Amino acid sequence: MDFGTTVRVYSEGDLQQIQKNPDLLFQDKLGKNPDERAIIPGLHFPKGASLFFASTQPKKFYEIAEILRYSQADVKLYDAINLLHWFHSADEVSQTYVGNAYEKAESLLERIYDDLGYEEVSARLKELGMDLNDVVFAVNDTGCGFNQDYSGESEFQECLHEKGLGAWPGVELGPVTDAQGGIKGFYSSLHEMKKRMVEEGKDPDLTGTDDNVYLFFKLTPERKDIQITSFYSQVPIVHTTEPKPEKENNGGVLTSYDFLKSSDSSLSDKERGSRISELPHYVGVHSAQAQGFKTFLEHIGVGRTAVHAFRQVTERRGPIIASTHHNALPANKVKKWLPEAIHRATDIVADGARVNTIENGAYQELTRDSDVVILGEHDQNIVDNYDEYFLDLFDMWCSLHVDKQLRVETFENTPFFVLNRDNPFVFGDESEDIDWNSPVVEKKFVEFLKSLDSKDDPWQAFILFNQYLHEKGFIKQEPRFLHTRLAPDDPKLVQKVRDALSDVKGKKTHIPDYKDEAFGKDRTDLFEVSVLGSAGTRVKEYCDDGDALGYWAAENGWHIRTGGGRYGIMGAVSNGALRNMEEKGEESSAHLSAIQMPRTIQFEGAVIKQRDAEQSNNKLLQIKDSFDSRMKSIFRSDVNIAMAPGIGTYQELARWIRLREAGYEPFQNKKMIIFNSKQPNGNGEHIRLFDPFLAMMPKDLLKKHLTICDTLDEVKEVTLDAHHQWRQERTYTAAPTLGGPLSSGPR
């Protein structure tokens, strides 16, 4: 196999053909192949370049920044959302990561030329003080695969619906691993396959490739004149199912499986065979992303310079603020904080004005005014009344991690530390060999969460909870990208905080003000059902349940409201509803609303396109300015159903319960249903999806605010009861005329 980077220059017409048939990329029938060291005319930046990178995963932006740090090229890196406010992610029709990259480019071009227009984008660039001639746009998609196709092996039969086109060597493993239950689920299955094959006398080949494709283009007045340059790279790697040594991973339980670099001749003896988990150096120097980007830099004639801060405008205000929720937040520094509605009588509150979280985003206020966020030990009052404070702490934990995952600008360059001793979940003396998908381990994990002491381990339950969600494929971002755990007695703690602050010094944040947009029609006369769930899960059983739920709700003629994304539970529920609405045509009385926000629409897309909503009477696409305002819109429904949850789902749950507990009037007659479904292939032995959350929750709050259902039929039954009550409340009896019948109002 030949490794390296292949460069091709395409027209937009070529792009559309490749999008429909990704195999054309490898048939050398489209595009032009420039000379090995030729300066590409459409991408010539002798004075330096401003690169607007359109990422669909937050970590990709950090990875590109890492590559730039190593290259020291005269390129300033910006998030495309700074300029475009929002854009759709790829439709993923091609089912290959190469095809997805071309779909991303097409989606970006649609946003620039069809939604905004060349003149509007040019004007925005000028407002940012940029020269259009020095601006380049970029998308990429990256993946890894095996040199041998294992899709026919028994251990992987349940994820073949995400196999995509061709054998696994030609398919990004990301969707496949998600469908298998996450990285841990996939590598646990790979481990089982390897053991079985060895017992059968076979020698499994776990070598493969790290692959990446970049697409770069400059704007032209006419879209048809756009020229797209592709950089396709492959780097050899070796997958391993051997657990990490305990000393490398604080017990090695929740992330036992890893990748290894291959014996690539370009690597030094020290680097050869080292773990890919040494991420910064691998991503910045040796990865397929790094190889492709370095080739791009060679072709654009750009010089080298000191590393650029990759943000702009607005300075931070005031001195360092180390915040630990109620305990050590300096009241004289932060005047706006948590909503008064949810303060308890025993709460320790900041002085000064307060804001309503659901309206204005108190955590955004907090992080905007903070140079660093540190979650430390709890105040004694919290320890003594932990059940009372649990929701406050859990809401803050989820909110901060959602903001980090979505790269909300107020938290973008703010270091985030969690102080907790090294107290990992271990299982007897076999911590290095634990299969996290083992039902025995899962049950021990739930018991471990219950046993933790909030005084000795204030954040350990939440830290492990994040790991659980990541291992099950519900959090795409590795926890280490979201927060940094430090031991409270670490002698280098202060220095590490100072170093982190030094790293972000000068990296400024600016996202233009965004106003809510709505396309299509809304309705408030129907019974409303909102469904909350992971937008990222690919597990077929969870998505099938979501599809069935959406279809059933539309069959009943209700208003279905979701977070609006195309994938995971959001996409499944919406697609089920749309299928029923299309089958019934004009006879359908159902309505579908997709509630998105600028930060998520670029990762998830929207199940309803703007033009489709504008031309319809039964669809609404809303783009809200923040996660808080998005929640408020979704929460208006009569029934909320949470299923197959991600970290955002748990933030929504915590916020809903907090406001209801505080007496927030609109929620008092509404229901929150928890669909605590089984995991696939568990034969009833595995824990259910919500069990860790339910183990942490105070029991009185569970009984008071949540309805727990184990099956989809139970969910439907509870929802039908709520609908019956809704109809009774809306039915009225008019005073009868003499001898006349009773009349009833709208139903």
Salt bridges, closest charged atoms under 4 A:
GLU12 OE2 - ARG223 NE 2.79
ASP28 OD1 - ARG8 NH1 2.89
GLU66 OE2 - ARG69 NH2 2.66
ASP74 OD1 - HIS308 NE2 3.00
ASP79 OD2 - ARG407 NH1 2.79
ASP79 OD2 - ARG599 NH1 3.05
ASP91 OD1 - ARG566 NH1 3.40
ASP91 OD2 - LYS609 NZ 3.90
GLU92 OE1 - ARG538 NH2 3.20
GLU106 OE2 - ARG223 NH2 2.81
ASP114 OD2 - ARG223 NH1 3.09
ASP115 OD2 - ARG111 NH1 3.58
ASP115 OD1 - ARG611 NH1 3.71
GLU120 OE2 - ARG124 NE 2.80
ASP141 OD1 - LYS60 NZ 3.17
ASP141 OD2 - LYS104 NZ 3.80
GLU153 OE1 - ARG196 NH2 2.77
GLU155 OE2 - ARG196 NE 2.80
GLU162 OE1 - ARG538 NH1 3.61
ASP178 OD2 - LYS476 NZ 2.62
GLU192 OE2 - LYS195 NZ 3.49
GLU200 OE2 - ARG196 NH1 3.22
GLU200 OE1 - LYS202 NZ 3.37
ASP225 OD1 - LYS224 NZ 3.38
GLU248 OE1 - ARG275 NE 3.37
ASP258 OD2 - ARG275 NH1 3.34
ASP269 OD1 - ARG272 NH1 2.88
GLU271 OE2 - HIS281 NE2 3.78
GLU271 OE1 - HIS286 NE2 3.25
GLU315 OE2 - LYS508 NZ 3.20
GLU340 OE2 - ARG354 NH1 3.51
ASP347 OD1 - HIS326 ND1 2.64
GLU359 OE2 - LYS632 NZ 2.30
GLU365 OE2 - ARG368 NH1 3.76
ASP369 OD1 - ARG317 NH2 2.46
ASP371 OD1 - ARG316 NE 3.93
ASP392 OD2 - HIS326 NE2 3.40
ASP392 OD1 - ARG344 NH1 3.62
ASP392 OD1 - ARG658 NE 3.12
ASP395 OD2 - ARG655 NE 2.71
ASP395 OD2 - ARG658 NH1 2.30
GLU412 OE2 - ARG311 NH2 3.31
GLU412 OE2 - ARG407 NH2 3.35
GLU442 OE2 - LYS472 NZ 2.72
GLU442 OE1 - HIS686 ND1 2.84
GLU447 OE2 - LYS450 NZ 3.69
ASP457 OD1 - ARG421 NE 2.96
GLU478 OE1 - ARG480 NE 2.83
ASP490 OD2 - LYS496 NZ 2.72
ASP516 OD2 - LYS624 NZ 3.14
ASP522 OD1 - ARG561 NH1 3.73
ASP522 OD2 - ARG636 NH1 2.91
ASP525 OD2 - ARG523 NH2 2.69
GLU528 OE2 - HIS559 ND1 3.37
GLU528 OE2 - ARG636 NH2 2.81
ASP544 OD2 - LYS540 NZ 2.77
ASP547 OD1 - ARG579 NH2 2.87
GLU555 OE2 - LYS584 NZ 3.64
GLU604 OE1 - ARG630 NH2 3.84
ASP628 OD1 - ARG655 NH1 3.03
GLU661 OE1 - LYS704 NZ 3.24
GLU661 OE1 - HIS705 NE2 2.55
